[in-house]
Amino acid sequence: MLRRQVAAVARRASLGLRFLSQDTIYALSSAEGRAGVAVVRVSGPMADQCLLQMTQKATLPPPRQAVRRDITHPETKELLDTAMAIRFPGPKSFTGEDVVELHLHGSHPVISGVLQALGTLSTYRPAEAGEFTERAFDNHKMDLMQVEGLADLLHAETEAQRHQALNQISGTIGQVYEEWRTAIVRCLAHAEALIDFGDDEDDVTDEAYDAVIQTVRDLHKSIERHLKDGRRGEILRDGVHVAILGAPNAGKSSLLNLLAQRDAAIVSPIAGTTRDIVQVPLNLAGYPVLLHDTAGIRDTTDVIEQEGVHRAFKCKDEAHLKILVVDVQDGGVDPTLGDIIDASTIVVLNKVDVSIAYDALEHEVAHAPAVCKLSCADGSGVDDFLKTLQAHVKAIFTSNDGNQGAIITRERHRKHLEQCLNHLTAFLQHPQQAELAAEDLRHAVASVGRIVGRVDVEDVLDVLFSDFCIGK
């Protein structure tokens, strides 16, 4: 639900819209279901009044201090629970508004009773999905990237995803983009000044404008380098796709089941059992991995099996890593399968528990980045294979650009950065044509601003007056 709200906030931010509500809203903020403690949050101009009505008290407790209070029905005066109440006066609160939190006993009758009682108060209404976060955004407590980071945190399944989401919520990444936006705004202000006041103001000199051009060159290099990140932030959000490939009966499904530690795929001595893609999510050393078991690759006249082979090749093309499973009893690798081996392929020689020599086979696949020998039947060699797979997964997220703290986490961010880069490129092609150059910078500012939800252009005027003493 929060992801839909994030999308709505993104659309509004792209249009520069703000819809500040005067309603006071309430909702269960903790997880649904029985628990030791449940948190009901109230936010809006009547939040403090709500606390007085629900506790039958005449005075408010001190801000940001937990106090024990009897929670009663405002109409029937029935005791609903004995809880801890905390008030957070705005703007120093999550939403930027007055906020009250009721920390209740987490049983369903208590929660439903309190929510029902809140519903009897006039000018109060239940919050919509993600509305507390939306108000935090509207009140400038969070930028759009932080809102997206919160959504990612709520959906995180691995330690690495949690770390990336928290990094985005902290504002570290957004600060980088905001610094770029501010620098471009300053360049735009100089360009606008050159157009409007260049003949009248001593502050607007050729040297100053040359410095603007150099700043744009530096920004262009920084953004271009930032975009060359291997998409590791987006991969971390969605998971590393690993395709398990090989000939029929090589042991692909057995390997999948071994890694998943359950019978996720049907295993049969009959060749061609797997026709469709079988997907299994995996937490591998803190990183999200999505394993894809594919149909055995071979020439076949069976129409259904042909479709399975086609899907296997499509999966191969879309995967970040490939595992080529080879049965050592085959004695060699089919040329079609051999062509799969590249820098992102791990070759697994399976069924090594069978007492046969396979030295020639090892030599045939020696050019692969990694070759592992194991037996899905008795589990030998699996630990070493897991270490190899973990190393290859981790390598995807290892940065060589020295910029671990600022990575692109969404396609939306990448699109706007690419647009910004295009506009900076256009500026550098005709920097002396002031009107065209200023328009390019204006579009560049808007592109970066859309990432964090800032599309206002009044900043340009602020810089003009502060830098050039215009109007004195």
N, C-alpha and C positions, 0 to 999 in steps of 0.2 A: 504494500500500500504506500509506503514511504517513497518507493521508487517512482510511482505515478505522480506523487506530490513533487518530487524533485524535478521531474519532467515539466510539470506545470510551472514551477518556479523558474526553470530555465527559459521557458517560453516568455514568461512575463519579464524576466531580466533582459532578454534580448530586445524587448520593446521599450524598456525603460519604465515599466509600469510599477506602481505601488498602490496596493489596496489595503489601507490600514483600517481594521475593524474596531468598533467600540464595544462589541459584544464581549462578555466574560464567558470563557469556555472552560470546560472541565472534562477529564477523561482519566481512565486507569492508565498510568504511565509504566507500570511494571508488567511483567509477563502475565498472561491469563493462566488460570489454573490455581490449584491449591498451593499455598506457600506459607512460609513463616511470617512474611511481611508483604503487604501490598501497598503501592504508592498511588494515591489519587492526586492529580495536579489540577490546580485552578489558576487561570491566567486572565488578566484583564482589569479594567478600572474598578470593578466591584469585588475583586478577590479578597480584600481585607474585610469588607462587609460580609462576605460569605463566611469567613472564619468566625466572625462575631455571632452570626445567626446559627451556625452549626454547633457552636460551643456554648451558646447562651451566656456569653461574657460581655461585659460593657467596655472592656479595654483590650487592646491588642498586646500580644507578647512582644518582647524585644526582637528586632530583625535578626535573622540568621541564627536563632537559638532554638533548639528543640525543646518544646514544653509539653508536658503531659496534659491532655484535655479529654473530657468526656464529649463524645460526638453524639449529638441528639438530632432527632427529626425536627425541623423548624416548625412544623405544623402540629404534629401529635405529641411532641416533646419526648417521644420514646427514645430510650438509650440505645444507640446503634453499636457503639464500640468505645473502648478507651484507647486512645491513640496518641502518637507524638505528632505535634503540629509545628510547622516551620513556615515562616513568612519571609519572602524576599522582595523588598520594595524595589520597584523599578527606578532607574534603568539598570541597576546592578542585579540582574536576574538573567536566567537563560533566555527568556523571550524579550527582555527589555521592558516588560510591563510588570505591574504588581503580580507576584506569584505566591500562591499558598500551596504547600504540600501536606497531605494527611497521610501519615505512615500507619496503616491499619493492620490488624490481624488478617492474614491472607486467606480467609475462608470465603467461599462463594456467597453465603448469606450476608456476611458483613459487607463485602464489596458491592453486591447488588443493592443492599439496603441503603448504603451511603450514596451511590449513584442515583438511585431513585429519589432520595431526599433532595439531592442537589437539583434534580429536575423540577422540583416544585417551586424553586426560587425564580422570581421574575427577572428578566433580562439576562438569564444564564441559559446556555445551551451546550449540548455535547460537542466536543471538538471533532472536526473532520480528520481524516487520516493525514498525519504529518503536519497538522495545523500549528502545533507549538513551534516546530522548527521553521515553518513558514513565517510565523510572527518574529522569530529571532532574525530571520533574513530581512524582513521588512524593516525592522528596527536597527539594522546594521550591527547586530551582535554576531552574525556569521555572514561570510560572503558565499557566493554560489558554490565555490569549490569545497568549502567546509561543509556545506549542506550535503554535497555529493559524498564527501568523505564519511559523514555520519551514516548515510545510507549504506555505504560499503562496509562500515564497521558492524552494522546490524546484521549484515548478510555474510560476514567473514566466517570462513570455515577452517582456516589454518593460521598458524602463528605469523607467517609472512604477510598474509592478507590483513591481519589485525595491525601489524606494524605499519604497513603502507597506509591504511585508513587513518590511523592515529596521526601519522606524519602529515596527512592532508588536512585533518581537522585542526592540527596545531597552527596551521597557516604558513608553514615553512615554504610549501610549494607556491601558494598564492602570493607570498611576499616577493618571490622571484618575478612572477608575472606583473605584479603591481609596480615593481622597480622598473621593468621594461616599459610599462605603460606610461609611467611618470616621465621617463627619459624621452619617449616619443612625443608626449604632450609638450615638453619643454622645447624640443626641436620644432614642433608645429608652431608654437608661439613665436619663435624666431622667424619662421617662414612667413607667418601672417604679418608680423611686424615689418618684414622686408617689403611686403606687398603694399601695406597701408601707410607706413611711416618711414620707409627707407630713405626718402629724400630729405626728411625733416629732422631725423633723430641721429645724433652722433653715436648712440649706443648700437645702432644697426650697421655694422661695418663688414667689409669683405672678410676680414679675419674671423669675426664672430660667426659668419655664415659658413666659412670653411670648417670651423670647429663643429658646426651642426652636421655637415656632410660626413666628417670623420666619425662623429658619434653614431650616425645612422649606419655607417660601414661596420662599426664595432658591434652594434646591436644585431645587424644582419648576420654576422659571423656567430654570435652567441646563440641566436635562435636556430640557425642552421645546424650548429653543433648539437643543440638540445634535441632537435628532431631526429638525429641519428642515434637513437637509443635502443634500437632493436625491438621496439615496442614492448619492452619488458614490463612496464607498468600495466599495460592493458592485458598482457599475457597473465600477469599475476592475479588480476581481477577475475579473469575468465578461466584460468587453469591452463596448464601445459598439456597440449594434445599429443598423445603418444600412440602411434599406429603399430599394432602387432601384425606383421606380414610374414608370408611364407607359403610353401607348397601345402597341398592338402595333407592332413595327418602328420604335420611336422611337430605338432604339440603347442600350437598357438593358444587354443582354448584352455589347455592344461596349464600353460604359463599364466594366463589371465586369472584362472581360478586360484592358482598358487599365490599370486600377488594380492588378489582380493580377499584371500582366506575364506572363500565360500564358493559354492557351485553357481557362479554367475553365468557360465556358458555350458551348453551341452557338450559332453565329451563322448566320442564314439569312435570305434575302429573303422567305421564306414567313412570313406573319403568324401569330402564335400558336405559334411553335416552343417557347418556354419554357412549360411547364405547372406544374412543381413548383418549389419554392424552391431556388435554388442558393446555397450559403453559402461564403464565402471569408474566412478570417482575414487580418488585415492589421496590420502594425506601422506606425502613422501618427504620426510625430514622437515616438516613445516611448510612445504610448498604444495599447492593444489595441482593434482595431476588427473587427467581424464584418459583412461586407457581405452583403446578401440580394438576389439578383436574383429578381424576381418575374414572374409571367405578365402579359402585356399586358392592361390593363383596358379592356374594351369589352362591349357587349351581345352575347350569343352564344347560340345554341341548342345548341351542342355541350356535352354533359354534362360531359365531361372538362375542357374549357376553362372551364366555369362553376366547377368545383371549384378550378381554378387561380386564377381571379379572386377567389373567396372566400378562398383562402389569402393572396393578395396583400393584401387588405384587413385580414385578421387580422395579417399581418406589419406593416402600416402602424400598426395600433393598438398593437402591442407595441414598436415601434422607438423609440429615443431621438432619432434624426435621420432625416429623409426626403430623398431626392433625387428630384425630379420631372423626368424627362427628357422634353423636348418636341421634336418634329421641326419645324424652322422651315418646312419645306415644307407642313405642315398648315395654316398660316395662322392658326390659333387653338387654343384649349385647350377640350377637351370640359368642360362644366359639372361632370361627375362628378370629373374630374381637378382642375379648378379648386378644388373644395371641399377638396382635400387640403392646399392651401397654408395653412400656419399659421406660428407663431413658430419651429418646428423644421424648416422646409422650405427646402432649397436648390433653386432652379429651374435646370436646365441646358438651355440652348437648343442643341440638337445639329444637326450638319450645316451649320454656318455656312460651310463651304467652297463650298456651292452658291450660285451668284450670283443670289440673289433678295433682295428687300427684306422685312424682317420687323419694321419699326418698330412696326406695330400690335400685333404679338405681344409685343414688349418692353413696350409700354404696358399690355397686358392682365395681365402678371405682375409689374408694377412694385411691387405691394404686398408681394411676398415679401421676407423678410429679406435674401436674397442671390440675385442672378441672374448666372449665368456663361454665357458663350458659348464654345463649343468645337466641334471636329470630331474625332470618334473615328476618322475615316478617315485624316486627315493629322496628328493630334496637336496641332493648333494650339489654344491656349487651355487645354490640360490643366494646365500648371504653375500658372496663376492659379487654376484650379478647385481644385487640390490645396491651395494656400495657404488658400483659403476653407474647404475641408472641415477642414483642420487647425485653423483658428481656431475653428470651431464645436465640434469635438471637445474642444479644450482648454478652451473656455468651460464645458463640463459640469463640469469639475473645478476651476473657479475658485470659491473660497469668498467669499461676501459677509458671512460671520459672523465673520471675523477669527480663526477657530479651525482653521487649517490643520493643526496638529499632532495633533489628536484628532478622528478621523472614524470613523464606524461602518463596519466592513469586512465584517460578516456579518449575515445575517438573524437568526441566533441572538442576537447581541448586541442587535439592534433589538427583538426580541420581549421580552427580559428588561428592557430599558430602558422599554419601553411598559408592562410590568407594574408596574415600580417606580413609574412616573409615576402610574398608576391608583391605587396604594396611597397615594401621597403626596396625591393629590387627595381620596381618601376621608378621610385624616387631617384635612385642612384643612376638611372639611365638619363634623366634630364633634371638634375638638381638646380640648374640655373634658371629653368622656366618656373618661376616662383609660384604661379597660380596652380599649375599642374602638380608641382612638387608638394604644395600644401595640401592639395586634395588627396594625394597618395598617403601622406602622413595622417590625415584625418581618418581615412579608412583603416590605416594600420592601428591607430588608437582604438577605434571601435572594435576591431577584431580581437585585440588582447583584452579589452574591457569586457567583452562578452564572456570570456572564460570565468572571470570572477563575479560577473553580474553587474559590471559598471560600464555604462554606455553614455554617461553624461559628457557633454562637451564644454560645460562652464569652466572646467579646470583651465582651459586655454586662456580664457579671459583673466583668471586669477594670476597666471604666470605673466601675462602681458603687463598688467599693472605693477606687479612686484619687481619685474626685471628691468622694465624700460622707462619707468617714471613718466608714462604717457599722460598728458592732460595737466601737467604742472604749470 
